[in-house]
Amino acid sequence: MSRVAAILCALVCACTDVENGPAGDPAGTLSEPIFRCSVEPVLVRECSYNGCHGQQSALRVYSPGKLRATPPANIDEAVAPLTEAEHHANFLSAAGFAFGGVAADDNLLVRKPLPSSDGGFSHFGGAIFSGLQDAQYVAIHDWLAGSGKCP
């Protein structure tokens, strides 16, 4: 067999079928109770500004006094505690960043708000976390990694 034929045979034999099945739902692998007690408070405090993570953002965060699922009719409705639907929507919005099994260390939820000196990406709001030891970073990272806990 000629060398070209051998290479061609090796290439043809090395081909395999690729199956594109549906990806798993990241919300099914992440803890919503841990999200509510350790991650959601960070997102509400640091990320819930309408100009940043309002209606048109990939990470949309509902919070009292800011974005609400239903436009409030008065100030009391605007500052009322989040509804169950809003809590769950916040969870789904954050969980969407775990799509495809992205490792917690590489996840945009923790990388974008890090300082560039700690591997952070460009974030319009600047660095939110002080570094890899920041309690807010740790809370979100550990939730994404499946090792989060409530304080």
SVG drawing of the C-alpha trace seen along z (x, -y; Angstrom):
<svg xmlns="http://www.w3.org/2000/svg" viewBox="-51 -55 55 57">
<polyline fill="none" stroke="black" stroke-width="0.4" points="0.0,0.0 1.4,-3.4 2.0,-5.9 -0.7,-8.2 -3.2,-5.4 -2.3,-4.4 -2.8,-8.0 -6.1,-8.3 -7.2,-5.0 -6.2,-6.2 -8.1,-9.4 -11.2,-7.6 -11.1,-5.0 -10.6,-7.7 -13.8,-9.5 -16.6,-9.0 -20.2,-10.0 -20.9,-13.0 -24.2,-13.1 -25.7,-16.4 -28.2,-15.6 -29.9,-18.1 -27.7,-19.6 -28.7,-19.1 -30.6,-21.8 -28.1,-23.5 -30.9,-24.5 -31.4,-20.8 -27.9,-20.4 -27.6,-23.5 -29.2,-24.1 -31.9,-26.7 -32.0,-26.9 -28.2,-27.6 -28.7,-30.2 -31.4,-32.0 -29.3,-32.2 -25.8,-32.8 -25.8,-33.9 -29.0,-35.9 -28.2,-38.4 -24.9,-39.1 -26.6,-39.6 -29.3,-41.7 -26.8,-43.9 -24.1,-44.2 -25.8,-43.5 -29.4,-44.5 -29.2,-47.9 -31.6,-48.4 -28.9,-49.9 -26.7,-46.9 -28.7,-43.7 -32.2,-44.9 -34.6,-43.6 -32.1,-43.4 -29.3,-41.6 -28.2,-38.0 -28.1,-38.1 -31.4,-39.7 -31.8,-40.3 -35.1,-41.2 -34.8,-43.2 -36.9,-45.3 -36.9,-49.0 -35.5,-48.2 -36.5,-45.7 -39.7,-43.8 -41.4,-41.1 -44.6,-43.1 -44.3,-46.9 -45.3,-48.2 -48.4,-50.4 -47.0,-52.3 -44.0,-52.6 -45.2,-49.8 -45.3,-47.3 -41.9,-48.5 -40.1,-47.9 -42.1,-44.8 -40.1,-41.6 -39.4,-39.5 -42.2,-37.1 -41.6,-33.4 -41.7,-33.8 -39.0,-36.5 -36.8,-34.4 -37.1,-31.5 -36.5,-33.7 -33.3,-35.0 -32.2,-31.5 -32.9,-30.4 -31.1,-33.5 -28.0,-32.8 -28.2,-29.0 -28.2,-29.7 -24.5,-30.7 -23.7,-27.1 -25.1,-25.8 -22.8,-23.2 -21.1,-22.3 -18.7,-25.3 -16.3,-24.8 -16.9,-27.1 -13.4,-28.7 -14.2,-29.7 -17.8,-30.8 -18.7,-34.3 -20.7,-34.9 -17.4,-34.8 -14.8,-35.8 -16.4,-39.0 -16.6,-40.8 -13.0,-39.8 -10.1,-42.2 -8.1,-41.6 -5.1,-40.7 -7.1,-37.7 -8.2,-36.6 -11.3,-38.8 -12.8,-39.8 -13.9,-43.2 -17.0,-44.1 -18.9,-47.3 -19.4,-47.8 -15.8,-47.3 -14.4,-44.8 -17.1,-43.8 -15.0,-41.3 -11.7,-42.2 -10.1,-38.9 -10.4,-35.1 -10.8,-35.2 -13.7,-37.7 -16.6,-36.1 -19.0,-37.1 -16.8,-35.4 -16.5,-32.3 -20.3,-32.1 -21.0,-32.2 -18.1,-30.0 -18.9,-27.3 -22.6,-27.3 -21.6,-26.8 -19.2,-24.0 -21.9,-22.3 -20.2,-22.9 -22.0,-26.0 -23.6,-26.3 -25.8,-28.8 -24.1,-31.1"/>
</svg>
